[in-house]
Amino acid sequence: MNEDGQWIVLMGLLAALALFFLALIINQSALVGQTTAEGVLEFPKSDIRDLRTAIFDYVDKFGNTVDPDSQAVREDITRISLERKNAVVGFTVGTPQDVSGRPLRPVTIHYYNGVTEYDETVYY
């Protein structure tokens, strides 16, 4: 009896299983790469930059005063962020502190859009 054909069939089965396993690994790596890319795309970098610019303009103009004009601008910044970007925004401006010989105000910024939460304290 010639059994060489059985080895050929067995090797074909092993090669098919190896190809199936490799295809499964490649499929999973593509999914992981896609979700990573989506996470990067969902990060609202430009929204946070625009918010920082608006807050720094506010600090330049009003500092940490409590007059009605500054409160109106502060409310406008938070309402516009909620309306246009669906983001809850809050910020506080502290009293000037001496940082390397310069008086700078600590500005604390909070940004949350349901996916990304961003907190920052910067001296401006």
Backbone as a ProteinNet text record, in pm:
[ID]
protein_1_A
[PRIMARY]
MNEDGQWIVLMGLLAALALFFLALIINQSALVGQTTAEGVLEFPKSDIRDLRTAIFDYVDKFGNTVDPDSQAVREDITRISLERKNAVVGFTVGTPQDVSGRPLRPVTIHYYNGVTEYDETVYY
[TERTIARY]
82.1	0	86.9	53.1	128.5	61.3	134.9	77.5	130.2	195.5	249	137.9	24.3	-87.4	-143.6	-134.8	-184.3	-97.7	32.8	121.1	93.8	65.2	35.6	-93.1	-195.2	-321.3	-301.7	-223.6	-197.4	-120.5	-21.8	54.1	-33.2	-123	-217.2	-310.4	-356.3	-441.8	-366.2	-242.6	-162	-136.1	-109.7	-87.9	-215.6	-330.6	-457.9	-485.8	-458.6	-475.9	-382.1	-258.2	-162.5	-209.3	-259	-309.8	-432	-520.6	-637.6	-594.6	-498	-448	-384.7	-304.1	-242.3	-347.1	-449.1	-555.7	-630.3	-651.3	-717.5	-634.2	-505	-415.8	-413.7	-405.1	-402.5	-533.6	-645	-775.6	-782.9	-736.9	-740.5	-647.2	-531.2	-438.9	-495.6	-570	-632.6	-738.7	-814.8	-916.6	-853.1	-745.3	-677.7	-622.1	-563	-511	-620.9	-737	-848.4	-900.6	-918.5	-970	-869.9	-742	-640.6	-647.6	-661.3	-671.8	-798.3	-909	-1031.6	-1016.5	-945.3	-922.2	-842.7	-746	-666.5	-751.7	-836.8	-920.7	-1027.5	-1073.9	-1179.4	-1126.5	-996	-943	-960	-1030.8	-1065.9	-954.6	-840.5	-726.1	-755.6	-817	-843.5	-948.7	-1046.5	-1145.8	-1080.7	-988.8	-920.1	-830.2	-764.8	-680.7	-765.2	-880.5	-969.4	-1018.6	-1052	-1096.3	-985.4	-864.2	-751	-729.9	-740.6	-724.3	-830.1	-954.9	-1063.3	-1041.6	-998.4	-975.3	-857.9	-750.1	-635.5	-670.8	-755.5	-803.6	-884.2	-965.2	-1043.1	-949.1	-844.6	-750.4	-677.8	-639.9	-573.9	-662.7	-790.7	-881.2	-930	-966.5	-1031.7	-948.7	-852	-778.4	-869.5	-873.3	-965.6	-1065.7	-1109.3	-1208.4	-1345.1	-1436.4	-1569.9	-1676.2	-1641.3	-1741	-1841.1	-1956.6	-2061.6	-2017.5	-1933.4	-1887.5	-1805.2	-1716.7	-1632.9	-1716.9	-1817.8	-1905.9	-1985.6	-2027	-2101.8	-2012.5	-1888.2	-1796.4	-1767.2	-1749	-1723.5	-1841.2	-1962	-2080.8	-2093.5	-2056.4	-2060	-1965.2	-1845.7	-1748	-1802.7	-1859.1	-1909.9	-2034.5	-2122.7	-2244	-2214.1	-2123.9	-2088.9	-2022.2	-1937.1	-1873.9	-1977.5	-2075.7	-2180.6	-2270	-2301.5	-2391.1	-2326.8	-2205.3	-2143.1	-2064.1	-1999	-1910.5	-1962.1	-2076.8	-2131.7	-2029.9	-1961.3	-1857	-1885.8	-1872.3	-1885.8	-1749.5	-1748.8	-1624.1	-1633.1	-1525.1	-1514.8	-1371.6	-1356.1	-1220.4	-1219.7	-1105.4	-1085.6	-954.9	-953.9	-834.5	-795.5	-673.2	-626.7	-557.6	-513.6	-440.9	-297.9	-235.9	-100.1	-1.4	86.4	191.3	325	429.2	562.5	619.1	639.1	696.7	819.1	936.8	1065.2	1077.2	1031.5	1043.8	935.5	836.5	726.8	595.2	506.1	374.5	282.8	250.5	164.5	43.2	-69.8	-193.4	-210	-243.2	-275.1	-415.3	-424.7	-551.9	-578.2	-689.1	-727.5	-841.2	-822	-919.3	-970.3	-1101.4	-1164.5	-1248.5	-1229.9	-1302.1	-1351.1	-1479.5	-1534.4	-1645	-1627.6	-1728.4	-1798.9	-1791.6	-1855.7	-1762.5	-1658	-1559.5	-1423.7	-1386.9	-1255.6	-1270.2	-1192.1	-1185.9	-1045	-1036.3	-907.7	-903.3	-803	-781.4	-640	-627.9	-497.4	-489.2	-372.4	-342.1	-218.9	-236	-127	-109.2	13.7	40.5	52.1	-38.3	-45.3	-38.8
-118.6	0	125.5	222.2	345.2	451.8	504.3	603.2	744.9	769.6	903.3	1005.5	965.4	1057.8	1112.8	1030.2	1076.7	1191.1	1182.7	1291.1	1419.7	1406.3	1524.8	1590.2	1513.3	1566.8	1629.7	1562.4	1614.2	1746.5	1757.3	1882	1993	1958.1	2056.5	2109.5	2020.2	2062	2154.7	2122.2	2207.9	2344.7	2347.3	2474.1	2557.8	2493.1	2565.9	2623.7	2546.8	2597.7	2714.6	2706.5	2815.4	2941.8	2927.2	3043.9	3104.2	3018.5	3066.7	3144.8	3092.5	3159.2	3294.2	3300.3	3426.6	3528.4	3481.9	3572.6	3629.7	3547.4	3593.7	3699.6	3678.9	3776.6	3907.1	3899.2	4020.9	4097	4025.9	4089.9	4164.7	4103.9	4168.9	4289.8	4281	4395.1	4512.5	4484	4592.3	4662.1	4584.9	4645.4	4731	4682.5	4760	4889.1	4881.9	5002.2	5100.8	5051	5139.2	5210.5	5139.7	5205	5303.7	5275.1	5370.9	5497.4	5482.2	5599.1	5678.2	5608.6	5679.6	5758.6	5702.6	5774.4	5902.2	5896.2	6015	6118.4	6072.7	6165.5	6230.2	6159.2	6213.3	6314.3	6322.9	6418.2	6559.3	6646.3	6779.1	6882.4	6859.1	6947.3	7090.8	7108.3	7244.1	7313.6	7237.9	7298	7348.4	7270.4	7310.5	7430.4	7433.5	7549.5	7676	7664.4	7780.1	7826.9	7733.5	7767.8	7838.7	7788.1	7851.6	7994.6	8014.2	8147.9	8243.3	8197.5	8282	8313.9	8215.8	8239.5	8333.2	8317.5	8407	8549.3	8564.6	8698.6	8758.4	8675.6	8718.9	8764.4	8687.1	8722.1	8851.8	8869.8	8994.5	9115.2	9100.2	9214.5	9238.5	9130.5	9148.4	9103.1	9018.7	8965.7	8876.6	8900.3	8822.6	8914.1	9019.2	9111	9044	9104.7	9047.7	9146.5	9235.8	9332.1	9263	9324.3	9259.4	9227.1	9312	9284	9155.1	9137.9	9017.5	8893.1	8904.3	8789.4	8753.1	8853.5	8828.1	8757.5	8801.1	8737.1	8593.7	8573.5	8439.5	8345.6	8395.8	8315.4	8289.1	8387.7	8368.2	8256.4	8254.9	8151.6	8013.5	7997.8	7865.9	7827.3	7923.5	7891.7	7859.2	7934.7	7909.2	7772.4	7735.6	7603.3	7493.1	7513	7412.6	7406.7	7522.9	7530.1	7474.9	7519.5	7484.9	7355.1	7325.9	7210.1	7100.3	7122.2	7026	6991.2	7093.1	7072.7	7157.3	7095.1	7167.2	7228.2	7359.1	7432.2	7512.8	7513.6	7598.3	7646.8	7767.4	7817.3	7915.8	7921.6	8017.4	8090.6	8214.7	8297.9	8340	8307.1	8339.5	8474.4	8509	8634.1	8618.4	8728	8717.8	8662.4	8576.1	8518.1	8543.6	8549.6	8573.2	8441.2	8435.3	8318.2	8363.9	8327.2	8364.9	8516	8590.4	8735.4	8805.9	8733.5	8794.1	8763.7	8862.3	8834.1	8765.3	8640.3	8563.9	8512.1	8502	8454.3	8304.4	8225.7	8085.7	8074.6	8013.9	7994.9	7843.9	7801.7	7661.6	7642.6	7551.1	7527.4	7384.3	7369.1	7236.5	7225.3	7115.4	7089.5	6945.3	6924.7	6789.1	6784.1	6698.7	6688.6	6553.1	6478.5	6348.4	6234.5	6263.7	6163.2	6199.1	6325.7	6371.6	6465.7	6438.3	6530.2	6586.5	6718.5	6787.1	6890.1	6881.2	6978	7031.9	7163.7	7227.6	7345.6	7362.5	7483.5	7545.6	7666.7	7735.3	7873.2	7918.3	8053	8146.7	8245.1	8336.6	8478.9
0	0	0	-81.2	-91.9	-5.5	94.5	187.1	162.1	52.2	22.8	4.2	-43.4	-64.4	66.4	173	303	356.4	336.1	380.3	303.9	178.9	97.7	146.6	175.6	225.6	364.1	451.5	585.8	578.7	493.8	478.9	420.8	329.9	275.6	383.4	472	583.2	679	711.3	798.9	734.9	605.3	536	535.9	518.7	520.6	659.2	763.7	901	929.3	882.1	902.2	830.5	708.2	634.9	704.1	756.8	829.6	954.3	1027.7	1148.2	1113.6	1009	967.4	922.5	850.7	807.9	928	1029	1150.8	1222.3	1232.2	1296.2	1217.1	1086	1003.6	1016.3	1021.4	1036.8	1169.4	1277	1407.7	1412.5	1351.1	1353.3	1274.4	1169.1	1092.4	1176.6	1254.4	1340.9	1448.8	1508.6	1613	1554.4	1437.7	1374	1340.5	1300.5	1265.8	1389.8	1500.5	1621.3	1676.8	1663.6	1707.3	1623.5	1493	1405.3	1434.6	1463.5	1495.6	1624.8	1722.2	1847.3	1825.2	1736.9	1706	1634.1	1541.1	1466.4	1553.7	1658	1742.7	1844.2	1864.7	1960.9	1904.5	1977.1	1924	1944.4	1882.4	1902.6	1859.2	1744.1	1695.5	1783.2	1834.5	1924.1	2052.6	2106	2228.9	2201.7	2087.5	2053.5	2040.3	1974.4	1960.7	2096.6	2183.5	2318.5	2395.7	2388.5	2457.8	2407.5	2276.5	2219.9	2273.8	2278.6	2330.3	2477.7	2554.9	2698.8	2719.2	2642.1	2657.2	2614.6	2513.1	2477.4	2592.3	2657.2	2774.2	2886.1	2912.5	3019.1	2985.7	2858.4	2818.4	2842.4	2815.9	2825.9	2968.4	3038.8	3168.6	3288.8	3270.2	3385.1	3467.3	3597.9	3681.1	3751.7	3680.4	3737.6	3741.4	3814.7	3830.4	3783.1	3691.8	3644.9	3551.7	3527.7	3447.2	3304.2	3243.9	3107.9	3102.6	3199.8	3199.6	3224.8	3309.4	3334.7	3209.1	3133.7	3010.3	2907.1	2895.5	2800.9	2844.8	2974.6	3027.8	2996.3	3017.1	2987.2	2837	2755.4	2610.5	2567.4	2623.8	2588.1	2622.2	2740.5	2780.8	2700.3	2673.5	2597.2	2451.6	2390.8	2251.2	2238	2333.7	2329.4	2340.1	2425.5	2440.9	2316.5	2261.2	2145.7	2018.3	1989	1861.8	1865.3	1976.1	1983.3	2074.9	2138.8	2234.8	2342.7	2391.7	2491.8	2614.8	2729.6	2856.1	2886.4	2902.8	2922.3	3050.5	3125.5	3242.5	3255.5	3304.5	3325.1	3440.3	3507.8	3616.2	3592	3635.7	3623.3	3763.8	3803.3	3938	3944	4063.5	4083.3	4032.5	3989.3	3935.4	4037.8	3990.7	4073.3	4005.5	4086	4032.4	3979	3847	3782.7	3706.4	3755.7	3693.6	3676	3774.5	3771.2	3691.8	3645.1	3569.3	3638.4	3645.8	3705.2	3603.7	3628.9	3539.4	3616.9	3547.1	3609.8	3581.8	3682.7	3655.8	3594.9	3480.5	3411.5	3406.3	3466.9	3466.9	3367.2	3272	3165.5	3178	3170.5	3169.4	3042.8	2968.4	2843.9	2846.9	2819.3	2813.3	2709.2	2608.4	2502.7	2499.8	2606.6	2612.1	2575.2	2498.8	2460.4	2518.9	2504.8	2547.3	2665.6	2770.2	2884	2888.5	2894.9	2888.9	3000.7	3086.2	3192.9	3181	3199.9	3185.2	3281.5	3339.8	3414.6	3350	3301.9	3232.3	3296.5	3301.9	3353.8	3236	3233.9	3118.8	3166.4
[MASK]
++++++++++++++++++++++++++++++++++++++++++++++++++++++++++++++++++++++++++++++++++++++++++++++++++++++++++++++++++++++++++++

